[in-house]
């Protein structure tokens, strides 16, 4: 019986280590972020984003947008949101729309805001509906025409990803 406890502990440790080794790095970073361990989240997402992972790009954008673990920086947020949005990442598309709506780091542009929120909604990000509708109430007819053109152009030049 005494030998069974160390053997069981060793097996549990081996199982835990193999699970950690197989853990998705993005999810590991997300768990760290949600636990307010922003340094760990950033250290994992940074190389993933540099390697072109859209979810990690969007996550870095959000860190800069909200000032979580980094100094709030609209230009860096925009950089990462644009990369992820162009790759079809709907959360980044939504936040890019918010940046244009509020004029954070860019001149306020209702057509751009509407277009990005509409693109995010089309890509399955349902939270974009209220963004898009709020923007629409403030748009001129010229803004509406330009927004439609921007959205059509995006889907013409980008592969649809859901």
Secondary structure, 3 states (H helix, E strand, C coil): CHHHHHHHHHHHHHHHHHHHHHCCHHHHHHHHHHCCCHHHHHHHHHHHHHCCCHHHHHHHHHHHHHCCCCCCCHHHHHHHHHHHHHCCCHHHHHHHHHHHHHCCCCCCCHHHHHHHHHHHHHCCCCCHHHHHHHHHCCCCHHHHHHHHHHHHHHHHHCCCCC
